[in-house]
Amino acid sequence: MYDVDYFINKFKAIPANKWITRNFMNNKGACCAYGHCGLDKFGASETPESLALRDLFVSELSISPIDVNDTKDLRLSSGAVIKGKTPKTRILNALKLIKQLQEK
């Protein structure tokens, strides 16, 4: 149900001004990737959607979605680089990389 295409479509539809770093969500309705999947704070019960996002990133890229969301220029252990000016762009670029890896 929650595959890479699901997350690409979900996150594409969220306006860039609804994304933040360093917090799950703010009082203006902006969230990080996990916040957009229903997780509102560290230690909270994970949602099925947030668990699926984490598992996808960890299994395919060996990195947390939080690191991608919050880091502007991220070099993965594989040598791949995930860049983007906004958290939305970085998450979508990582998901596109995951999709490429899955298609091999």
HELIX and SHEET records of a PDB file:
HELIX    1   1 VAL A    4  LYS A   12  1                                   9    
HELIX    2   2 ALA A   16  LYS A   18  5                                   3    
HELIX    3   3 ALA A   33  HIS A   36  1                                   4    
HELIX    4   4 PRO A   48  LEU A   61  1                                  14    
HELIX    5   5 PRO A   65  ASP A   70  1                                   6    
HELIX    6   6 PRO A   87  GLU A  103  1                                  17    
SHEET    1   A 2 ASP A  73  ARG A  75  0                                        
SHEET    2   A 2 VAL A  81  LYS A  83 -1                                        
END                                                                             
